[in-house]
Amino acid sequence: MKRRDFIKYLTCGCCGMMMPSCSSTPITKRKQLKIYPESVINANAAKAYSQFKKKAKLSKDIKTLNMIKRIGSKMEKAITYYFANKNLKDPTKNFKWEYILVDDDKTLNAWCMPGGKIAVYTGILKVTKNEDGLANVMGHEIAHAVAKHSVERASASMVLNVGTLVVDIFTGGAVSKTRNTVGKNTGVDILQVGVFNPFTRKQESEADYLGLAFASLTGYNLYEGAELWKRMKEEMGSEIPQFLSTHPSPTNRIRQIRNWIPQIRTQFPRIKNI
């Protein structure tokens, strides 16, 4: 099946669902599809976070946990202040913020579930190195929640699944057959590489931008956002081709972050007394 035909059929199958459900991300104003209920996403996230806390090995490093909470508190206040000052709806209004530090030196990760449920792994600390580096990481993760990326991903997955089913009905399973054939011959899922990966990379870049904005509002060093990715690149070793990844390559992220910093500093100046 030709790519042009695939896109045409998929568009026809999904258009009816997409038209009434479009909104925009805060600050960046990127059009996004949200048909999956945010309340359901947040409720599920709260349950998952509670279960995770019971099973995970939580760190006893109170000093670092307090630093995480300090960064988080400043960003909570800065985000709320920014949207109030712009007379805009605060996307974190219904967030119930929580912070934990997970004792896992092998995992270089941090995340923020919908609704402000945050976890930082001790492994990421060897990359962040300092409070500014950690603030840039946390700003990025908080940005995913502020931009409602989980809602958008769930909605996009729903639409793509329905759209693929519609195309298969009208083409005798052409999409599924092509997907299976290519997958067997190359080990590559064409929908993953051609649709989901570019989509998630766009979200990751948006979170980088918003994360810099939140770090700027709270007065942290934005250049640590680029420096930590230099250190992350060293930890990761060789890079996989970007088109096979759900994230932009570290090299591209470093360049993009550095290019954004002058604009971010001007547009999102530090908020005093937070």
N, C-alpha and C positions, 0 to 999 in steps of 0.2 A: 504493500500500500504506500503510495507517495505521501511524503510529509505534508504537502499542500492539502491533499484530500483529508488527511488525518486532522489537521488543524481546522479545516472547514466543518467537518462532522462534529468535532469536539465543541467548537464554538456554538453550533446550532443546538447541541444537547445541553449546554450549560447556560446559555444566554438568559433563558427565562428565570433561572435561579439567581443569577448574578445581578441582574438589573436593579431589583428593588433593595439589594442588600449591601450596597457599596457605602463605605465611609472613608475617613481619612485618618492617618496616623497623627498623633499630636506632634507639633513643631514642624516635622518634615512635610506634612500635608500629602504624603503619598497615598494614592487611592488604594484601598484594601477591601477585600471581601470578608464580611463577617456574617455568616448565617448560623453559626453554632452558638448557642446561648452562653454568654460570658459567665452568668451565674452558675451554670453547671460546671464549667471549666474551673472556676474558683473553688467551688465546693469540693470537687474531686481532688484538686490540688491540696486543699487543707487536710483532707483525709490522708492523702499519700504522704504529706509532710509529717503528720503525726505518727504514722506507721514507720516512716524512715527514722525518725528520732529514737524510736524504741529499739530499732534493730542496729543502727549505726553505732560505732565506737566514737563517742564524743571526746574531744580533747579537754584536758584539764589545764591547758594553758590560758589562764584567766586574763593575763595581760594582752595576749593577741585577740582573744574574744572581745575584750573591752574596746580594743582598737577597731575591730569590725563593727561593733555596735556604735562607736563614736562616728565613724565614717557614714554608716547607714542613717543615723539620726540626722546628721547634717544634710544628707541628700534628701531625706524625707521632707525636712523643713524647706530646703531650697526649691524642690519641685513644687510643693504646695504654694510657696511664695511667688514663684515665677508665673504660674497659671493664674493666681489671684490678681497679680499685678497687670496681667494682660487681659483680664476680664474673660478668661477662658475656663471651661470646665476642667476641673482637676481629675485626671485619669486615675489618680491614686486615692481618691476620696474614700473608697470602700475597702482599701487595703488594711490588712491586719498584720503589720510587719513583725517578723521574727527572724532571729539570727542564730546560727549554730556554727561551730568549728568542728569539723570531722577529723579525727586522728587517723590519717591515711597519707603517709609520706610518698607513696608511689603514684598517687593520683594528682595530676596537675590540672585541677578543675575548680570551678565555683559555679553556682547556678542560682537563679531566682525563679521560683515557681510563680504562676499567676497569683495575684493577691499579696505579693510581697514576702513570700516564704523563701528565705535565703540560706544557703549552705556554702561554706568555704572549706576546702580540703587543705590540710597542712602541707601537702605536696606542692601546692601553687605558691607557697611562701618563698620557696627557693628561686622562683622566677620574679615575683613581685619585689622582693628585697626590702622594701620600705613602705611607709604609709601611703606615699603618693602613688607607688605602683599598685598597691592593693586597692586604692580608691579608684584608679582607672579600670581595674578588673571589675569591681563591684558596680561602677557606673554602667559598664557594658551590660552586665547581667540584669541590673535593675531596669535598664532601657528596654530589654525584651518584654518585661512585664508591663511597663508604661505604654509601650506601643501595641500591646495586646497581640503579640506574635503567636502565642499558643492558640488563641481563638482563630486567628487567620489561618494557621496551618491546619487546624481541624476542619475549618470551613473549606479550604482549598482541597484537602484530601477527599472530603465528602463529594464535592462537585466533580473532581477528576474521576472518582470511582463511578459516579452516576453517568458522567459523560462518556467514559470508556464503555460502559454497559450499553448505552444508547447506540454508540457507533457499532459495537459488535452485533447488536440486534439487526441493524440495517445493512451490515456488510458481511454477515455470516461469520462473525468472530475474527475479522481481519486484524484488528489491533492486538488481540490476545495471541493470535497465531504468530504475528510478526514479533511481538515481545518475547514469546517463548523461543522462537527460532534464533533470534539475535542473542538471547541470553545463553542458549546452549552453545552457540558457535563462538561467542566472544567472552562470556562471563559477565557481560554488561547489561544492566536493566535499562532499556532505552527511556522508559518513563522517569526512572530515577535520575539518570544523567541529563536527559533533555528537558525535564520539567521540574522535578523536585529540587535537584541540586542548584540550578540557577535561582530558583525561588528562595531557598534558604540562604544562599550566599547574599542575596539582596537584603534579607532581613539582618544577617550578621553585619553587613556594612552599615546598615541603618542604626543598629545597636552600637557600633563603634562611634558613629557620629553623635548620637544622643548621649552616649556614655561620656564622651568628651565634653559635651554641653553641661552635664550634671557635675563633672569634675571641675569645670571652670566656674560654675555657680558657687561651688563650695570652696574655691580657692586652692585647689590642688594643682600640682605641676603636670601640665598636659603632655609635656615631652616624655614623661615616664610611660605614657601610653605606647609610644614608639619604642622606647628602650626595653620595656618588658617583652615586646614581641621579638626584639632582637635576641633576647635571652631565651625566649620560648623556641625560636628557630634553632638555636644551638642545642637545646634539649631534645628537640624532635629529630634532628639529623636531616636526612634528605627529604625534600618536599615531594609529595605526590602531585601529579598534574591537577591544576585547579578544577578542571571540568569534571573530575571524578570525585571531588570533595564537596561537602556541604558548607565549607567555610572558604573565604578568600585565602589565598596563600599568604604566609607571613610576610614575604617580600612585598606583595601588593598592599597589605595592611599597613606596613611601616611607612611606605611612600604616601599612601592616602591620608593617614593620620597626620603626618607632618604637613601635608598640603592644607589640611583643614584647620590647623591650629590658629593661624592669624585671624581667620574669619570667626572661629568659635570664640576667641578671646574678646572680639569686638561685640559680637551679637549676644554673648552670654557672660557679661562681666560678673565678677565676684559679688555675692550678696553679703553684706556686712552683718555682724551680730547674729550669726546662726551657729 
